Amino acid sequence: MSIGKTLGFFAAFIIPGLAVLGLYMGSFWQFSTLLFVFGLIPVLDWLVSTDTSNVSAEKEPKLWTAFFYSFVLYVWAYLQLIYIVWACYVAATMPLNGAEFVLFAVTSALVTGGIGITVAHELGHKKEPVKRFYSQLILLSVHYMHFYIEHNKGHHVYVSTPQDPATSRRGESFYRFWLRSVVGSYLSAWRIENKRLERMGLGAFHYKNAMIWYAILPFVFMLCLFLGLSWYAEVWLFKVLYFWLLQSVLAFSLLEMVNYIEHYGLQRRLLPSGHYERVTHLHSWNASHLVSNFFLFQLQRHSDHHESALRPYQVLRHFDESPQLPTGYTGMILLSLLPPAWFRIMDKRLDEWQQKQMVELVVP
């Protein structure tokens, strides 16, 4: 991987920089993060287009274990915690009107959810305990810790089947999907954890049940933020509570938008044995747009991620035969908010890809 591509993964840090700048500059600058993410990045994706090259087999083992790529993620984990504390404080103490308060929460969600949960997702798939700890710490900051269990032990097992709440169905709008995925994923995480304890001979309310801790710790974190910042300001800062909860909901809603995009309409075949076919790079929508992949640590090469979940982001591969999105996630998120436009574009693309697959299966 070239030095340019390697350093490109620092691009994600532009987002919190713009969020801080926009708040203190005020006026039009408060929209700078939104315009950058949903305006400039899609344009750059269109201008620069896709990068379908893959790391060579000779270079891959070295890149797989290169510390630099983990270091970038570690830095983000610390930055996210610092950002959350700062954002809660300034939101509670600066003279923001209602619209500005909400706008800053949306901007902050792009930091904590748009990038932060992406980092948590990457770290949560790793075997090293320190990486898994950082993953859970980031998810704690957005009140979505159950994702750590459900995504790894639920979504990756049942993806592109009716059993997966995080797989969007053809003809399902994002708004319907959001409720089904948020509620279904949370309940799924409880079922997965309860079964784990049952195999250990323990009850569901045992202290080793991670979901109990995942339910408690976010509120402890919120309370510590509230009391600590109130003590520092020498006044009760109730806006800390409102802001943290609002940015959390917006942050995990961004995650659910990405979930909606990643597997829309794709289904694994049910085999005569009663089991579903193995997950491959054919069961996720792929996007190899160079610019947005820098910001999202190549999450958009999602087809390879589901085929090889332990493969680190720096060596994820592009497959031409995977279903391809028309643009990167930032553009697709905007499209997902407009169901008629989404169905018109994505259903047609889904039909074309499925027809191509049928032809390839028939032709020897």
N, C-alpha and C positions, 0 to 999 in steps of 0.2 A: 504494500500500500504506500502511495507517495506521501511525502511530507504534507502536501496540500490537503490531501484527504484526511490524513491523521489529525491535523490541527483543525480541520473543519468541524470536528465534533465539539469544539469549544463554542460553536455558534449558538448552542442552546443558552449560553450565559448572556446573550444579547437581550433575551426576554426579560429577566429580572432587572437588568440595567435600564431598559426602557420604562419598566413599571415604576421604578424609583424616580427616574428623570421626569416622567409624565406627572407624577403626583406633585413634586416640588415646583415644576414649571407652571402647572395649572393651565387653565384656558384650553386651547386646542390641543396642547401637549398631552392632556389626559387621555386622548384617543389614540396616542401614538402606538401603543402596544397592540391594540385591536387592528389598527390600519396596517401595521407591520405584519402581523400574523395572518390576517385574513385578506389583505390586499397585496402587499409586496411579495410575500412568499409564494402565493399561487402564481403571480406574474413571473417570478423568477423560475418557478417550476416549468412554466410554459416556454420561457426563453431558453433556459439551459437544457430542458428536456430530461430524458432519462439516462442513467448510467447502468447499463446491463452487464458490465464487466464483473468478473468474480476473481477473488484472490486465487492465485495459482496453488496447485497442490504442494509445490515445494515450499512456498512461503507460509502456507496456512498454519503448520504446527507452531512456528515461532510467534505468529500474530495471536494465535489462540491463547497463549499464556503471557503475552506482553503486559507488564504491569501498568503501562501508561493508560490503557483503556479502562482498567479498573479504577485507576487514580481519578480519572475524570468523573466517574460515578460517585466516588467517595466524597470528592469536593462538593458535588451537587447536594449530597445528603446533608452536609453541614450547612451549606448555603440555604437550603430549604428551611431548616430550623431557625436560622438567623432571620430569614426573610419573614417567616410567620410571626415571630415575636415583634419585629419592627412594624410589619403591616398592621397587626392588631393594635399596637400602641398609637401609631399615627392616625389610624382610622377613628380611634376613640378620642383623640385629643385635638386633631386639626378641625377647623370650622368647615366641615363638608356638609353641603345640603343633601337631601335625600337621594337625588339623582347622582351626585358625585360619589356618595357612599356606595351605592350599588355599582356604579361604573368601576370604582376601585376594587370592589369585590370580584367583579368579572375579570378585571385585569390580573388580579392576584391569582385567580383560579387558573389562568393560562400558565402561570409560573408553577403553582403547587400541583395542579392536575395535569395540564397539558404536557409539561416536561417532567414534573416530579413523579407522577404515577408511572410514567414511561420508564424512569430510572428505577423505581421500586419494582416494576414488572421484570426488568432485566436482572436486577440483583436477586429477586426472589426465586429465580430458576437455578441459581448456582448452589453448589454443594458446600462451599465454605461458610461456616457459621457467622463470620463477621459480615459477609455480604447479605445473608438472610436477615441479620439483625438490622442492618441499614435499611433493607427493604421494608421491614415492619415499622421502623421508626418513621419513615416517610409516609407510609399509609396511616400511621397514628395521627399525623399532622393534618390529615384530611378526613378523619373519621370513617375510614374504609378498610379496617384491618382484616376483615373476613375475606377480602379479595386474595390475601396470601394463601389461604387454604383452598377456597373454591376454585381459583384460577388454575392452580397447579394440580389438584387432585379431582376436580370436577370438570372444568371447561376443557382441559387438555385430553381428558378421557372421552367426553361425550360431544365434543365439538362437531358441528354440522349434523347433529341428530336431534330429534324432537325432545330428547331428555336434557338438552343443554339450554338453560335459560338465557345464556349469553350469546346464542346464535340467533340472528334475526331471520325471520321467515319471509318468503316472497309475498309481496302485497301488504306487509306489516309496516306501518309508519313508525318513525323513530319514537313518537310520543307514546304509542301503545307499547312498543318494545321497552322503553325506559322503565315503565312500571313493572312489566313482567320480569325484566332482568334484575332490577334492583331488589325486588322482593324475593324472586326466585333464587337468586344467587346467595342471598343472606340465609334463607332457609336451607339451601343446599349445603352451605358451609357447616351449619349446625348438624345436619344429618351425617356428613362426612366425619366430623369430629366425634360425634356420638358413637359411630360405628368403630372408629379407631379405639376409643376407650372400652367399648364392649369386647373387642378382641383382646384387650389387656385385662379383662375381668373387672373393669371399673365402671362405676355409675356415671350417668350424664352430668351430675352435679359435683363431680370430683374436682379438686383444685387443679388437677392436670388438664382439665378441659380448657384448651386455648381460647375457645369462643367466649367463655365466661370472662377471661382476662381482656379479650378484644372488645367486649361490651363495656367493661369498666374503665379501661385505661384512657380512651379518648376523653371521657368526662373528667377524669383526674387531670389530664393534660389541660383541658379547657379551664378547669377550676384553678390550676396553678398559674396559667396565663392571666386569668382575671385577678387573682389575689396579688400576684407578683407585680403586675403592671399598675394595679390600683395603689399598692404600697409605694411604688416608685413615684407615682404622680401625686400621692397624698390626697386622693379623691377616688370615690368608687367609680370605676370605668365600666359601666354595664354594656357599653357599645362593643367592648372586647368580645363579649359573649355573642352578640348579634353578628358581628363581623366574622368571627371564626366559624360559626355555624353556616352562614351564608356562603362564604368562600368554599367551605367543605362540600356543600351540596352542589355548587357550581363545578367544583373540581371533579367530583366523581361522576357528574353528568357528562363532562367532557370525555371521561373514560368510557362511559356507556355509548356516547356517540361513536367512538372509535370501535367499540365492540360491534355496534350496529353495522358499521361499514365493512368490517373485516371478513364477515362470513355470510353476508346477505344472500339468501336464496340457495346457498350451496348445501348439498346433502350427500352424505355417505350412503352407499348402497347397503341394504340389509341382505345378508347372505342366507342361503338355505339353512345354515346351522343356527340361525337366529341371532347371530352376532353381526355387528356392522363391520364393513371392510376397514382395514388399517388406515389411520390418518396419513395422508401424503400431502405433497405440495399442491395437489389439485383441489384441496378443500378450504383454501383461504384466498381472498382477493389480495393481489400483490400490486405494489407500486414501487418502482425503482427510480423515482424522481430524485435527482441528486440533492437539490437544495433542501427540500423538506426532510429528507433522510438524515442530513447532518443534524438538524434540530431535534429529530426524534430517535437518534441513535439506531437508525435503520430498522425501526419497528415496522416500517411499511414493507419490508421484505418478509412479510408475515407468513408466506407460504412455506419458506424454509424453516422458519421458527417452529411451526407446528409439526413439520416432519422431523426436526432435530431440536428439541426444546432446550437442550444443554448447550447448543452452539452459541458462542458469544456474538454480540452484535457486530463486531468488526469483521467477522468472516461469514456473515449470512450471505447466502447465494441467491442469484436471480435465476428463475426458470422461465423460459419462453412459453412453455406449455401451461403454466399457471394462469388462472383468470386474472386479467389485468385491469386495474382501475384507470379511468380516463385522466386523472390528475392525482396529486398527493392528498394527504389527509386533510389539510387545511381547506382546500377547495371542496373536498367531499363532505366535510362537516357542514359547510354552508348549504350544500345541496340537500343534505339530509333533513334540514329544517324546513324544506319545501317539498312535502310528499308528492304532489303531482309531478313536479319536475324530476324528482328522484326516481319515481316509478317509470316515467317515460324514458329516461336515460339508462337506468340500471337494469330494468326488466328486458329491454332490447339487448343490452350487452350480455346479460345472463343467458338469454335464448341463443344468441349467436355462439357463445362459448360452449354451451351444452350440445348444440347441433354439431359443432366441430369435434367434440369428444366422441359423439356417436359415430361420426364418419370415420374417425381414426380407429375406433374399435372394430369397425366392419372391414376396412381395407387392410389387407395383410401387409 
